[in-house]
Amino acid sequence: MDYDGAKVYENYQNQQPKTHSERTEFVKNNAPKGVSGLDMIEKFFDGLKKEAVDELVLLKSKVKIPN
């Protein structure tokens, strides 16, 4: 298992992250699979957006505007 809540809490108690970058590193170090999963979700939605834009461009190119 990737996430051990007791271990994460212990790590937090031993060295509490104070800055945004320290909090980011803390999460990356203590839940790497969770971070990886969120990255995959982000890539999925980026792909959906790109496909939607490509489809709109294609549809626009097929529409004939009367003079």
C-alpha positions as CSV (number, residue, x, y, z in Angstrom):
1,M,0.0,0.0,0.0
2,D,1.2,3.5,-0.9
3,Y,-0.3,5.5,2.0
4,D,0.3,4.7,5.6
5,G,-1.6,7.3,7.6
6,A,0.1,6.5,10.9
7,K,3.5,6.8,9.3
8,V,2.6,10.1,7.5
9,Y,1.3,11.5,10.7
10,E,4.5,10.5,12.5
11,N,6.5,12.2,9.7
12,Y,4.4,15.3,10.0
13,Q,4.9,15.4,13.7
14,N,8.7,15.0,13.3
15,Q,9.0,17.7,10.7
16,Q,6.0,19.9,9.9
17,P,6.3,21.5,6.5
18,K,6.0,25.3,6.8
19,T,6.2,26.7,3.3
20,H,4.2,25.8,0.2
21,S,7.2,24.0,-1.4
22,E,7.9,22.1,1.8
23,R,4.2,21.0,1.9
24,T,4.4,19.9,-1.8
25,E,7.5,17.9,-1.1
26,F,5.9,16.3,2.0
27,V,3.0,15.1,-0.1
28,K,5.3,13.9,-2.9
29,N,7.4,11.9,-0.4
30,N,4.5,10.5,1.7
31,A,2.0,9.7,-1.0
32,P,3.8,9.3,-4.3
33,K,1.2,7.1,-5.9
34,G,-1.5,9.5,-5.0
35,V,0.5,12.3,-6.6
36,S,1.0,10.1,-9.7
37,G,-2.7,9.4,-9.9
38,L,-3.6,13.1,-9.8
39,D,-1.0,13.8,-12.5
40,M,-2.7,11.1,-14.6
41,I,-6.1,12.7,-14.1
42,E,-4.7,16.1,-15.1
43,K,-3.3,14.6,-18.3
44,F,-6.6,12.9,-19.0
45,F,-8.5,16.2,-18.7
46,D,-5.9,18.1,-20.8
47,G,-6.4,15.4,-23.5
48,L,-10.1,15.9,-23.4
49,K,-9.7,19.7,-23.7
50,K,-7.3,19.3,-26.7
51,E,-9.7,16.8,-28.4
52,A,-12.6,19.2,-27.8
53,V,-10.7,22.1,-29.3
54,D,-9.6,20.0,-32.3
55,E,-13.1,18.9,-32.9
56,L,-14.4,22.5,-32.8
57,V,-11.7,23.6,-35.2
58,L,-12.7,20.8,-37.6
59,L,-16.4,21.7,-37.3
60,K,-15.7,25.3,-37.9
61,S,-13.7,24.5,-41.1
62,K,-16.7,22.5,-42.4
63,V,-19.2,25.3,-41.8
64,K,-19.8,27.4,-44.9
65,I,-20.6,31.0,-44.2
66,P,-23.0,32.6,-46.8
67,N,-21.9,35.8,-48.5
